[in-house]
Amino acid sequence: MKRKVETGQSKRPFQMKYSFLEPLHKFFILSILFCGWSLTTGYAAAKEGSLHTVYHVYTNGTYIGMIEDKDKLDRLKEMKIKEVAADFGNLPLTIGTELSIVPEKVFTIGTEEEAVLDKLDDVLTVQSEAVGVQIGDEIAFYVKDQQAYDEVLRKMKLQAVTEEELAEFDARTSTQEPIPDLKENETRISEIVFSSEIQPIDGLTDPEDVLSVNKALKLLNKGTLEEKKYKVQSGDVLGSIAFAHDLSTTDLMHLNPSMKEDTLLHIGDEINVTVLEPFVTVEVRYEAKQMEPIAFKKVTEEDKTAFKGEDRLKQPGADGKKMVTRLIRKQNGTVVGSSVTEEHILEEPVDEVTVVGTKVIPSRGTGEFIWPTVGGYVSSQRGYRWGRVHEGIDIARPSSREILAADNGVVTDVGYHSTYGNRIVITHNNGYETLYAHLSSIDVKVGQTVPQGSHIGVMGSTGRSTGLHLHFEVFQDGSNVNPLSVLE
């Protein structure tokens, strides 16, 4: 028969045991917490008294190491600058490496400071504070300071203008006073312009890259500080050397002015093969004021009553005057452009007016010849005279010295002849020609159509002549004939 166990009876002994231990348990916990607080408080106090500061060094985001004495880093920097100053003491030097120093509090130091300093010795670079010369969007080179920059630009300008011109230009453009008006026959600089924009930029660079004023000027002018040379080898000719360096023979001779196409090359000769491309060129703009003439025009008026070829001056021409201000652009002393900026007309020009005859006359002769002078008599007949043939007749003592065309025709020859003196030949386009010699003046020109009886010249005594008279000849189909046989 099983024993029945009552639930209430089994719980009581257990509850009695727990109630006995509870005060002891609480005491134990409180004792431990109290001891722990005491230990922590003591430990913290001890830590606060033994902390040290160390420094973590970074460059450009890269960790270099930890050092204890920051003064050693400063002394290292000073030493690096002194080393470079031995060669570049005239430049303002500084450490160019960007360093970040992060301090930290620690209990124990334990740094390998010497190793870190050795690393920094390798990493640290010395640079110079300088002024970069920016051309366009890029810095082309550096100079020492603003003063050096200004001097480079001044010398660039002096390659295009004189000291006096630059001094006058600087004085005129730097003052706040109104610029005086340009005087007549005065020329002055209005602008000095560089082909590209130039500006100074403060920066840091390797001391070796800081150029002197003269080197900077050379670089601006040539685009390079070192011109490449080629040494002539066996079998070289100008054409092959030029081709090998992407040049034409003309370009190569331009780079070497002493060379000609037939220049004999010798092995070992040095030839310049560098095409210079200046960084910038200087353009000087001048304004010039001067009086200039206004050329007169030549105009013609037609006269239907005057024969064609009979021209007369109705009104002589006269130039006008204007005051002109011009902008003149020069590069390397050569004018590359000119434009008028202002113009005032002082005197209008006067046109030259010529009256031109338009009446057409026949160039073909009538076949009937008139007396070629105004009166006069035949002083010498055609025929033998003084041992030779006298080819025409001489007419002397006219009432006027005017010479007339014996018939319609075209003037085919005028000018001076050793025997005839001043002479005129008229072709009558019907087989006849007439010649008029010894004239003092000729008043017609070759190609002119002359009517019968028109004035062609003035009687004289030029050439082989014994006195004032007209020597007159007539030709028919190329043969000389007696003028008296055709004259009325």
C-alpha positions as CSV (number, residue, x, y, z in Angstrom):
1,M,0.0,0.0,0.0
2,K,1.5,3.3,-1.2
3,R,2.2,6.2,1.1
4,K,0.3,9.3,0.4
5,V,2.5,12.5,0.5
6,E,0.9,15.8,1.3
7,T,2.0,18.8,-0.8
8,G,1.9,21.2,2.1
9,Q,4.2,19.1,4.3
10,S,6.9,18.8,1.5
11,K,7.3,22.7,1.0
12,R,7.9,23.9,4.5
13,P,11.4,22.5,5.2
14,F,12.7,24.2,1.9
15,Q,11.3,27.6,2.8
16,M,13.0,27.5,6.1
17,K,16.4,26.9,4.5
18,Y,16.1,29.9,2.0
19,S,15.1,32.3,4.7
20,F,18.2,31.4,6.6
21,L,20.6,32.1,3.8
22,E,19.1,35.3,2.3
23,P,20.7,37.8,4.8
24,L,24.1,36.2,4.2
25,H,23.7,36.4,0.4
26,K,22.9,40.1,0.4
27,F,25.9,40.8,2.6
28,F,28.2,38.9,0.3
29,I,27.0,40.9,-2.8
30,L,27.3,44.2,-1.1
31,S,30.8,43.3,0.1
32,I,31.9,42.4,-3.4
33,L,30.5,45.6,-4.9
34,F,32.1,47.7,-2.2
35,C,35.5,46.1,-2.7
36,G,35.1,46.5,-6.5
37,W,34.4,50.2,-6.1
38,S,37.3,50.6,-3.8
39,L,39.6,48.9,-6.3
40,T,38.3,50.9,-9.3
41,T,38.6,54.2,-7.5
42,G,42.2,53.4,-6.5
43,Y,43.1,52.2,-10.0
44,A,41.7,55.4,-11.6
45,A,43.6,57.5,-9.2
46,A,46.8,55.6,-10.0
47,K,46.2,55.9,-13.8
48,E,45.6,59.7,-13.7
49,G,49.0,60.2,-12.2
50,S,51.0,58.1,-14.8
51,L,49.6,59.2,-18.3
52,H,51.9,60.4,-21.0
53,T,51.3,62.3,-24.3
54,V,52.5,60.7,-27.6
55,Y,52.0,62.0,-31.2
56,H,50.8,60.1,-34.2
57,V,52.2,61.4,-37.4
58,Y,50.4,61.2,-40.8
59,T,51.3,62.5,-44.2
60,N,48.7,62.7,-47.0
61,G,46.5,60.3,-45.1
62,T,49.3,57.7,-44.6
63,Y,50.3,56.7,-41.1
64,I,54.1,57.1,-40.5
65,G,54.3,56.3,-36.8
66,M,54.3,57.6,-33.2
67,I,56.8,59.9,-31.5
68,E,57.1,61.0,-28.0
69,D,59.0,64.3,-28.4
70,K,57.5,66.7,-30.9
71,D,60.5,69.0,-30.6
72,K,62.6,66.4,-32.4
73,L,60.3,66.6,-35.4
74,D,60.7,70.4,-35.4
75,R,64.5,70.0,-35.3
76,L,64.4,67.5,-38.1
77,K,62.5,70.1,-40.2
78,E,65.0,72.8,-39.5
79,M,67.9,70.4,-40.4
80,K,66.2,69.6,-43.7
81,I,65.8,73.2,-44.6
82,K,69.4,74.1,-43.6
83,E,70.7,71.3,-46.0
84,V,68.8,72.8,-49.0
85,A,69.6,76.4,-48.0
86,A,73.3,75.6,-48.7
87,D,72.5,75.7,-52.4
88,F,69.3,77.8,-52.4
89,G,69.8,80.2,-49.5
90,N,68.4,83.1,-51.5
91,L,65.0,81.5,-51.7
92,P,62.3,81.4,-48.9
93,L,62.3,77.7,-48.1
94,T,59.8,75.7,-46.2
95,I,58.8,72.0,-45.6
96,G,56.6,71.0,-48.6
97,T,55.3,67.7,-47.1
98,E,51.9,68.0,-45.5
99,L,52.0,66.5,-42.0
100,S,49.1,65.8,-39.6
101,I,50.0,65.5,-35.9
102,V,47.4,63.7,-33.7
103,P,48.2,63.7,-29.9
104,E,47.1,60.8,-27.6
105,K,47.3,60.1,-23.8
106,V,48.8,56.7,-22.9
107,F,50.1,54.8,-19.8
108,T,53.2,53.5,-21.4
109,I,55.1,55.0,-24.2
110,G,57.0,52.2,-25.9
111,T,57.6,54.1,-29.1
112,E,60.3,53.4,-31.7
113,E,60.9,57.1,-32.1
114,E,64.2,56.9,-33.9
115,A,62.8,54.6,-36.6
116,V,59.9,57.0,-37.1
117,L,62.2,60.0,-37.4
118,D,64.3,58.1,-40.0
119,K,61.1,57.5,-42.0
120,L,60.2,61.2,-41.7
121,D,63.7,62.1,-42.9
122,D,63.0,60.2,-46.1
123,V,59.5,61.6,-46.5
124,L,60.0,65.2,-45.8
125,T,60.7,67.5,-48.8
126,V,61.9,71.1,-48.9
127,Q,60.1,73.5,-51.2
128,S,60.4,77.1,-52.0
129,E,57.7,79.7,-51.7
130,A,57.6,81.2,-55.2
131,V,55.4,82.9,-57.8
132,G,54.1,80.7,-60.5
133,V,53.7,82.2,-64.0
134,Q,50.4,81.0,-65.2
135,I,49.8,81.2,-69.0
136,G,46.3,80.4,-69.9
137,D,45.1,77.7,-67.6
138,E,48.5,76.2,-66.7
139,I,51.5,77.3,-64.7
140,A,54.5,77.3,-67.1
141,F,57.3,77.9,-64.6
142,Y,58.1,79.6,-61.3
143,V,60.2,82.7,-60.4
144,K,61.4,83.9,-57.0
145,D,58.8,86.5,-56.1
146,Q,56.4,89.2,-57.4
147,Q,59.3,91.5,-58.1
148,A,61.0,88.8,-60.3
149,Y,57.6,88.2,-62.1
150,D,57.2,92.0,-62.8
151,E,60.8,92.1,-64.1
152,V,60.2,89.2,-66.5
153,L,57.2,90.9,-68.0
154,R,59.0,94.3,-68.2
155,K,61.9,92.7,-70.2
156,M,59.4,90.9,-72.5
157,K,57.9,94.3,-73.3
158,L,61.4,95.9,-73.8
159,Q,61.9,93.4,-76.6
160,A,59.2,95.3,-78.5
161,V,59.6,98.9,-77.3
162,T,62.4,101.2,-76.0
163,E,63.0,102.1,-72.4
164,E,61.7,105.6,-73.1
165,E,58.6,104.4,-74.8
166,L,57.8,102.0,-71.9
167,A,58.5,104.6,-69.3
168,E,56.2,107.1,-71.0
169,F,53.5,104.5,-71.5
170,D,53.6,103.4,-67.8
171,A,53.5,107.0,-66.6
172,R,50.6,107.9,-68.8
173,T,48.5,104.8,-68.0
174,S,49.2,104.7,-64.3
175,T,47.9,108.2,-63.5
176,Q,44.4,109.1,-62.7
177,E,44.7,112.3,-64.8
178,P,42.8,112.5,-68.1
179,I,44.9,111.3,-71.0
180,P,45.7,114.3,-73.2
181,D,44.5,114.3,-76.8
182,L,46.8,113.0,-79.5
183,K,48.6,115.8,-81.3
184,E,49.1,116.1,-85.1
185,N,52.0,113.9,-86.3
186,E,52.2,112.3,-82.8
187,T,52.5,108.5,-82.4
188,R,52.2,106.9,-79.0
189,I,51.6,103.4,-77.5
190,S,48.0,102.7,-76.6
191,E,48.4,99.1,-75.5
192,I,51.0,96.4,-74.9
193,V,49.3,93.0,-75.2
194,F,50.5,89.5,-74.7
195,S,49.2,86.8,-77.0
196,S,48.0,84.7,-74.0
197,E,46.8,85.8,-70.6
198,I,49.5,85.8,-68.0
199,Q,49.0,86.1,-64.2
200,P,51.1,85.4,-61.1
201,I,50.0,82.6,-58.7
202,D,51.6,82.1,-55.3
203,G,52.7,78.6,-54.6
204,L,55.3,76.1,-53.6
205,T,57.8,74.3,-55.9
206,D,61.1,72.5,-55.9
207,P,63.9,75.1,-55.4
208,E,65.6,73.8,-58.5
209,D,62.5,74.7,-60.6
210,V,62.7,78.4,-59.6
211,L,64.0,80.2,-62.7
212,S,66.1,83.4,-62.8
213,V,64.7,86.4,-64.7
214,N,66.9,85.7,-67.7
215,K,66.1,82.0,-67.9
216,A,62.4,82.8,-67.5
217,L,62.6,85.3,-70.4
218,K,64.4,82.7,-72.6
219,L,61.7,80.1,-71.8
220,L,58.9,82.6,-72.7
221,N,60.7,83.4,-76.0
222,K,61.7,80.0,-77.1
223,G,59.3,77.6,-75.4
224,T,62.3,75.6,-74.1
225,L,65.5,76.1,-72.2
226,E,67.4,73.4,-74.1
227,E,67.6,73.4,-77.9
228,K,68.1,69.9,-79.3
229,K,71.2,69.4,-81.4
230,Y,71.9,66.7,-83.9
231,K,75.5,65.6,-84.7
232,V,76.1,65.0,-88.4
233,Q,76.9,61.3,-89.3
234,S,78.3,59.6,-92.3
235,G,75.9,59.8,-95.3
236,D,73.8,62.7,-93.9
237,V,72.4,65.4,-96.1
238,L,70.2,68.4,-95.2
239,G,67.1,66.7,-96.6
240,S,67.6,63.4,-94.7
241,I,68.3,65.3,-91.4
242,A,65.2,67.5,-91.9
243,F,63.0,64.4,-92.7
244,A,64.2,62.5,-89.6
245,H,63.1,65.4,-87.4
246,D,59.7,66.2,-89.1
247,L,61.1,69.3,-90.7
248,S,61.3,70.7,-94.2
249,T,64.7,71.6,-95.6
250,T,63.6,75.2,-95.5
251,D,62.7,74.9,-91.8
252,L,66.1,73.4,-91.1
253,M,68.0,76.2,-92.8
254,H,65.8,78.8,-91.0
255,L,66.9,77.2,-87.7
256,N,70.5,77.3,-88.8
257,P,70.9,80.6,-90.7
258,S,74.6,80.0,-91.7
259,M,73.5,77.0,-93.8
260,K,72.6,77.0,-97.5
261,E,71.3,74.2,-99.7
262,D,74.8,73.6,-101.0
263,T,76.5,73.8,-97.6
264,L,79.1,71.0,-97.2
265,L,78.3,68.9,-94.0
266,H,81.1,67.4,-91.9
267,I,80.8,64.5,-89.6
268,G,80.4,65.7,-86.0
269,D,78.9,69.1,-87.0
270,E,76.1,70.1,-84.6
271,I,72.8,71.2,-86.2
272,N,69.9,72.8,-84.4
273,V,66.7,70.7,-84.9
274,T,64.5,72.4,-82.3
275,V,61.6,74.4,-83.7
276,L,61.0,77.2,-81.2
277,E,57.4,77.8,-80.1
278,P,57.3,80.8,-77.8
279,F,54.9,80.6,-74.9
280,V,53.8,84.2,-75.6
281,T,54.4,87.0,-78.1
282,V,54.1,90.7,-77.5
283,E,51.9,92.9,-79.7
284,V,52.3,96.7,-79.4
285,R,49.4,98.8,-80.4
286,Y,50.1,102.4,-81.4
287,E,47.8,105.3,-82.1
288,A,49.0,107.8,-84.7
289,K,47.5,111.1,-85.8
290,Q,48.4,112.8,-89.0
291,M,47.2,114.9,-91.9
292,E,46.5,112.8,-95.0
293,P,45.5,113.9,-98.5
294,I,42.1,113.0,-100.0
295,A,42.9,112.1,-103.6
296,F,40.8,114.0,-106.2
297,K,38.7,112.1,-108.7
298,K,39.1,112.3,-112.5
299,V,35.9,112.7,-114.2
300,T,35.1,113.3,-117.9
301,E,32.4,115.3,-119.7
302,E,31.4,114.5,-123.3
303,D,31.3,117.2,-126.0
304,K,29.5,116.2,-129.1
305,T,30.7,119.2,-131.0
306,A,34.4,118.4,-130.5
307,F,36.1,115.7,-132.6
308,K,36.9,112.4,-131.0
309,G,40.4,112.5,-129.6
310,E,40.2,116.3,-128.9
311,D,40.4,116.4,-125.2
312,R,40.7,119.5,-123.1
313,L,41.1,120.1,-119.3
314,K,38.1,122.0,-118.1
315,Q,38.9,122.0,-114.3
316,P,42.2,121.0,-112.7
317,G,41.9,118.6,-109.7
318,A,43.1,119.3,-106.2
319,D,43.5,117.0,-103.3
320,G,41.5,117.5,-100.1
321,K,42.8,117.2,-96.5
322,K,41.7,115.0,-93.6
323,M,43.0,114.5,-90.1
324,V,43.2,110.7,-89.4
325,T,43.8,108.7,-86.3
326,R,44.9,105.2,-86.9
327,L,45.5,102.1,-84.7
328,I,48.7,100.4,-85.8
329,R,49.5,96.8,-84.6
330,K,53.1,95.6,-84.5
331,Q,54.6,92.2,-83.7
332,N,58.3,91.9,-83.5
333,G,58.6,95.3,-85.1
334,T,56.5,94.3,-88.1
335,V,53.2,96.0,-88.9
336,V,50.5,93.3,-88.8
337,G,47.4,95.5,-89.0
338,S,46.2,99.0,-89.3
339,S,42.7,100.5,-88.9
340,V,41.2,104.0,-88.8
341,T,39.7,104.9,-85.5
342,E,38.8,108.6,-86.1
343,E,38.7,110.8,-89.2
344,H,37.8,114.5,-89.8
345,I,37.6,116.0,-93.3
346,L,39.2,119.5,-93.3
347,E,39.1,120.2,-97.0
348,E,37.0,118.5,-99.7
349,P,38.9,117.4,-102.9
350,V,38.2,119.1,-106.2
351,D,37.5,116.8,-109.1
352,E,39.6,117.0,-112.2
353,V,37.2,117.5,-115.1
354,T,38.3,116.7,-118.7
355,V,36.0,117.4,-121.7
356,V,36.2,114.6,-124.3
357,G,35.1,115.1,-127.9
358,T,32.8,112.5,-129.2
359,K,32.2,113.7,-132.8
360,V,33.4,110.9,-135.1
361,I,35.5,112.0,-138.1
362,P,36.5,109.7,-141.0
363,S,40.0,108.3,-140.8
364,R,40.1,107.7,-144.5
365,G,41.5,110.5,-146.6
366,T,39.6,112.3,-149.4
367,G,42.6,112.0,-151.8
368,E,42.7,115.7,-152.2
369,F,45.4,117.4,-150.1
370,I,45.4,121.0,-148.7
371,W,48.3,123.2,-148.0
372,P,49.8,122.0,-144.7
373,T,50.7,125.5,-143.4
374,V,49.0,128.9,-143.1
375,G,50.5,130.5,-146.1
376,G,54.2,130.4,-147.0
377,Y,56.1,129.5,-150.1
378,V,58.2,126.6,-151.3
379,S,61.8,127.4,-150.3
380,S,63.2,124.2,-151.6
381,Q,61.8,121.8,-154.3
382,R,61.9,118.0,-154.3
383,G,64.9,116.6,-156.2
384,Y,68.7,116.6,-156.0
385,R,70.2,119.1,-153.7
386,W,73.7,119.3,-152.3
387,G,74.7,116.0,-153.9
388,R,71.7,114.0,-152.6
389,V,67.9,113.6,-153.2
390,H,65.7,116.0,-151.3
391,E,62.6,113.7,-150.7
392,G,60.0,116.5,-150.1
393,I,59.4,120.2,-150.2
394,D,60.3,122.9,-147.7
395,I,57.7,125.5,-146.9
396,A,59.0,128.8,-145.3
397,R,57.7,132.1,-144.1
398,P,54.0,131.3,-143.3
399,S,51.7,133.9,-141.8
400,S,51.3,131.5,-138.8
401,R,53.6,128.8,-137.5
402,E,50.6,126.4,-137.2
403,I,51.0,123.0,-139.0
404,L,47.8,121.4,-140.4
405,A,46.8,117.9,-141.4
406,A,46.8,117.8,-145.2
407,D,43.9,115.2,-145.3
408,N,41.9,113.0,-143.0
409,G,43.9,110.2,-141.4
410,V,45.3,108.5,-138.3
411,V,48.6,109.5,-136.6
412,T,50.9,106.5,-136.9
413,D,54.2,107.9,-135.7
414,V,55.4,110.8,-133.6
415,G,58.7,111.6,-132.0
416,Y,62.3,112.8,-132.6
417,H,64.4,111.8,-135.5
418,S,68.1,112.7,-136.0
419,T,67.5,114.2,-139.4
420,Y,63.8,115.2,-139.3
421,G,63.8,116.4,-135.7
422,N,60.3,116.4,-134.3
423,R,58.2,114.7,-136.9
424,I,54.6,113.4,-137.4
425,V,53.5,110.7,-139.8
426,I,49.8,110.4,-140.8
427,T,48.3,107.4,-142.6
428,H,45.3,108.3,-144.7
429,N,44.1,104.8,-145.2
430,N,43.8,105.2,-149.0
431,G,47.3,104.4,-150.0
432,Y,48.8,107.8,-149.0
433,E,51.0,108.8,-146.1
434,T,52.2,112.3,-145.3
435,L,55.3,113.3,-143.2
436,Y,55.7,116.7,-141.3
437,A,59.3,117.4,-140.1
438,H,61.4,119.9,-138.1
439,L,58.5,120.8,-135.8
440,S,59.1,122.8,-132.6
441,S,56.3,120.9,-130.8
442,I,53.9,118.0,-131.5
443,D,50.3,118.3,-130.5
444,V,48.9,114.9,-131.5
445,K,49.5,111.3,-130.3
446,V,49.8,108.0,-132.0
447,G,46.4,106.4,-132.7
448,Q,44.6,109.8,-132.9
449,T,42.2,110.4,-135.8
450,V,42.8,113.9,-137.3
451,P,40.5,115.6,-139.8
452,Q,41.8,117.5,-142.8
453,G,43.0,121.0,-141.8
454,S,43.2,120.3,-138.0
455,H,46.1,121.6,-135.9
456,I,48.8,118.9,-135.4
457,G,51.9,120.9,-134.4
458,V,54.0,124.0,-134.6
459,M,56.7,124.9,-137.2
460,G,60.3,124.8,-136.0
461,S,63.9,124.1,-136.9
462,T,64.7,120.8,-135.0
463,G,66.9,118.1,-136.4
464,R,69.1,118.7,-139.5
465,S,67.7,122.1,-140.4
466,T,69.0,125.4,-141.8
467,G,66.2,127.6,-140.5
468,L,62.6,127.8,-139.6
469,H,60.5,125.8,-142.1
470,L,58.3,122.7,-142.6
471,H,59.7,119.7,-144.5
472,F,56.7,118.0,-146.1
473,E,56.7,114.6,-147.8
474,V,54.0,112.5,-149.5
475,F,54.1,108.7,-150.0
476,Q,51.8,106.7,-152.3
477,D,51.6,103.0,-151.9
478,G,55.0,103.2,-150.1
479,S,56.8,105.2,-152.8
480,N,57.8,108.8,-152.3
481,V,56.1,111.2,-154.6
482,N,56.4,114.9,-155.3
483,P,54.0,116.7,-152.9
484,L,53.3,119.4,-155.5
485,S,51.7,116.7,-157.7
486,V,48.9,116.2,-155.1
487,L,48.6,119.5,-153.3
488,E,45.8,121.8,-154.5
